[in-house]
Amino acid sequence: MRYGKYESGRGGGAGTALTFLLIGLGAGAVLGLLYAPKPGKQMRKDLRRRYEDARDTFDDWKEEARDFAEDAVERGAEIADEVRERVKPIAKAMRR
């Protein structure tokens, strides 16, 4: 690693950037709520509500990612089957 320049390993730059963005947004939201002039009971209620909203959003994203991954795996299997069927006659011809 060079000084003054961030180098990520194996091209995971977008995932790393998104992770840092989400961490920063979460930390900023919590600090903003903690410094807001509200009574403790109301602040705890707001924190709980926002936590539950964030958890619901994350669960939705997780489901979407799972569906996308399942579709990608299914499509990959279909492509592999198509390629296998197209290559089968060529393989037979090469064996002769």
Secondary structure per residue as TSV (DSSP state, phi and psi in degrees):
chain	resnum	aa	ss	phi	psi
A	1	M	-	360.0	133.1
A	2	R	-	-88.9	152.6
A	3	Y	T	-71.9	134.6
A	4	G	T	83.7	0.1
A	5	K	-	-138.1	127.5
A	6	Y	-	-86.4	127.1
A	7	E	-	-121.2	121.6
A	8	S	-	-93.1	155.7
A	9	G	S	-91.5	136.7
A	10	R	T	58.8	33.7
A	11	G	T	68.2	27.4
A	12	G	-	-90.8	33.3
A	13	G	H	-63.3	-42.9
A	14	A	H	-68.2	-42.9
A	15	G	H	-64.9	-41.2
A	16	T	H	-65.9	-43.4
A	17	A	H	-63.0	-42.3
A	18	L	H	-64.3	-40.3
A	19	T	H	-61.8	-47.9
A	20	F	H	-64.2	-37.4
A	21	L	H	-62.1	-47.4
A	22	L	H	-64.6	-39.2
A	23	I	H	-63.4	-44.4
A	24	G	H	-63.9	-41.8
A	25	L	H	-64.3	-42.3
A	26	G	H	-64.1	-45.1
A	27	A	H	-64.2	-41.2
A	28	G	H	-63.8	-40.1
A	29	A	H	-65.4	-43.1
A	30	V	H	-65.4	-44.9
A	31	L	H	-63.7	-39.8
A	32	G	H	-61.8	-41.7
A	33	L	H	-68.8	-37.8
A	34	L	H	-68.1	-32.4
A	35	Y	H	-91.9	-2.8
A	36	A	S	-73.1	142.3
A	37	P	S	-78.9	80.1
A	38	K	-	-130.6	153.0
A	39	P	-	-64.5	154.9
A	40	G	H	-57.1	-42.7
A	41	K	H	-63.4	-44.2
A	42	Q	H	-67.2	-38.6
A	43	M	H	-65.1	-43.6
A	44	R	H	-62.3	-38.4
A	45	K	H	-64.6	-44.0
A	46	D	H	-63.7	-43.8
A	47	L	H	-61.0	-44.0
A	48	R	H	-62.3	-44.3
A	49	R	H	-63.6	-44.6
A	50	R	H	-67.4	-36.5
A	51	Y	H	-62.4	-45.3
A	52	E	H	-64.8	-39.3
A	53	D	H	-62.4	-44.9
A	54	A	H	-63.9	-40.6
A	55	R	H	-64.6	-40.8
A	56	D	H	-63.1	-42.9
A	57	T	H	-62.1	-45.0
A	58	F	H	-62.1	-41.4
A	59	D	H	-62.6	-38.6
A	60	D	H	-63.2	-45.1
A	61	W	H	-62.2	-39.3
A	62	K	H	-63.4	-43.5
A	63	E	H	-63.4	-42.5
A	64	E	H	-62.8	-41.9
A	65	A	H	-64.9	-40.2
A	66	R	H	-63.8	-44.3
A	67	D	H	-62.1	-43.2
A	68	F	H	-61.8	-43.4
A	69	A	H	-64.9	-41.7
A	70	E	H	-63.5	-41.6
A	71	D	H	-64.0	-40.2
A	72	A	H	-65.0	-42.3
A	73	V	H	-64.8	-42.5
A	74	E	H	-63.1	-44.8
A	75	R	H	-65.4	-37.7
A	76	G	H	-62.7	-39.9
A	77	A	H	-65.7	-39.9
A	78	E	H	-63.4	-43.1
A	79	I	H	-64.3	-42.2
A	80	A	H	-61.3	-41.3
A	81	D	H	-64.2	-41.9
A	82	E	H	-62.5	-45.0
A	83	V	H	-63.8	-42.0
A	84	R	H	-59.6	-43.2
A	85	E	H	-66.9	-36.0
A	86	R	H	-74.1	-31.4
A	87	V	H	-83.0	-23.5
A	88	K	H	-54.4	-47.2
A	89	P	H	-65.1	-34.4
A	90	I	H	-67.4	-41.7
A	91	A	H	-63.3	-40.2
A	92	K	H	-63.4	-41.8
A	93	A	H	-66.0	-35.3
A	94	M	H	-71.8	-28.7
A	95	R	H	-71.1	-25.6
A	96	R	-	-72.9	360.0
